[in-house]
Amino acid sequence: MEKEGLLFNKIAPVYGFSFYSQVRHYRYILDKTKEELDFSAYRSIIDIGCGTGALCKVLKEYGMNATGLDPAGAMLSIAQKKTGKTESHQRDIEFIHGNVLSGLPF
């Protein structure tokens, strides 16, 4: 599995520097489109190719149980560090090492 995410494992440390700007960008987009996207109809969501988890973090802020899937273990390691713990009454974001091309692990 690591071979599949080899490039992204190599760039993960540098890519992690843009995490907070990505979070701000996703918040902006979701706030701007909230009239068209009714998130209240969803309780959970999966981000396939989640990278460092920025979108998962914002979706969690919108009240969803977010799961991130990525083939690059280094990206997932950064995602876990950057997203940290959430509010005690909500479960943490779950990150899964996997590749959609090999089948979803659900």
C-alpha positions in Angstrom: 0.0 0.0 0.0 2.8 2.4 0.8 4.1 2.2 -2.8 0.7 3.6 -4.0 1.2 6.7 -1.9 5.0 7.0 -2.4 5.0 10.5 -4.0 2.6 11.9 -1.4 4.5 10.3 1.4 7.6 12.3 0.1 5.8 15.6 -0.2 3.6 15.3 3.0 5.9 17.4 5.3 5.9 20.3 2.9 2.2 19.9 2.0 1.4 20.0 5.7 2.5 23.6 5.9 -0.6 24.6 3.8 -3.1 22.9 6.2 -4.4 26.0 7.9 -4.8 28.0 4.6 -6.7 25.0 3.2 -8.9 25.0 6.3 -9.7 28.7 5.8 -10.4 28.1 2.1 -12.8 25.2 2.7 -14.6 27.2 5.4 -15.0 30.1 2.9 -16.3 27.8 0.2 -18.7 26.0 2.4 -20.0 29.2 4.0 -20.5 30.7 0.6 -22.4 27.7 -0.7 -24.4 26.8 2.4 -27.7 27.9 0.8 -27.1 25.3 -2.0 -25.6 22.6 0.2 -27.8 21.5 3.1 -25.5 19.6 5.5 -28.3 19.0 8.0 -29.4 16.0 5.9 -26.1 14.2 6.5 -24.6 12.7 9.6 -21.4 11.3 8.2 -19.2 11.8 5.2 -16.0 10.3 3.8 -13.2 12.3 2.2 -11.5 10.0 -0.3 -7.9 11.2 -0.9 -8.1 13.3 2.3 -4.4 14.2 2.4 -3.7 16.2 5.5 -7.3 16.2 6.6 -8.2 19.9 6.1 -11.6 19.2 4.5 -12.4 16.6 7.2 -11.7 19.2 9.9 -14.1 21.7 8.3 -16.8 19.1 7.7 -16.5 18.1 11.4 -17.1 21.7 12.3 -20.3 21.5 10.3 -21.4 18.7 12.6 -20.6 15.7 10.5 -18.8 12.5 11.5 -15.9 12.8 9.0 -13.7 9.9 7.9 -10.6 10.5 5.8 -9.2 7.8 3.5 -5.7 8.2 1.9 -3.1 5.8 0.5 -0.2 7.9 1.9 0.6 7.0 5.5 2.7 10.2 5.9 -0.3 12.4 4.9 -2.5 10.5 7.4 0.1 11.0 10.1 0.0 14.8 9.5 -3.8 14.7 9.4 -4.0 13.1 12.8 -1.6 15.7 14.3 -3.2 18.7 12.6 -6.8 17.9 13.4 -6.2 17.0 17.1 -9.0 16.2 19.5 -12.5 17.5 18.9 -15.1 18.5 21.4 -15.7 15.8 24.0 -19.3 15.2 23.0 -18.3 14.4 19.4 -16.1 11.6 18.2 -12.8 12.4 16.6 -12.2 12.3 12.9 -11.3 8.8 11.8 -8.4 8.4 9.3 -8.0 5.2 7.4 -5.0 4.0 5.4 -6.4 2.7 2.1 -6.8 3.2 -1.6 -10.1 3.6 -3.3 -8.7 1.8 -6.4 -8.2 -1.3 -4.3 -11.7 -1.2 -2.8 -13.1 0.7 0.1 -12.5 -0.9 3.5 -16.1 -0.6 4.6 
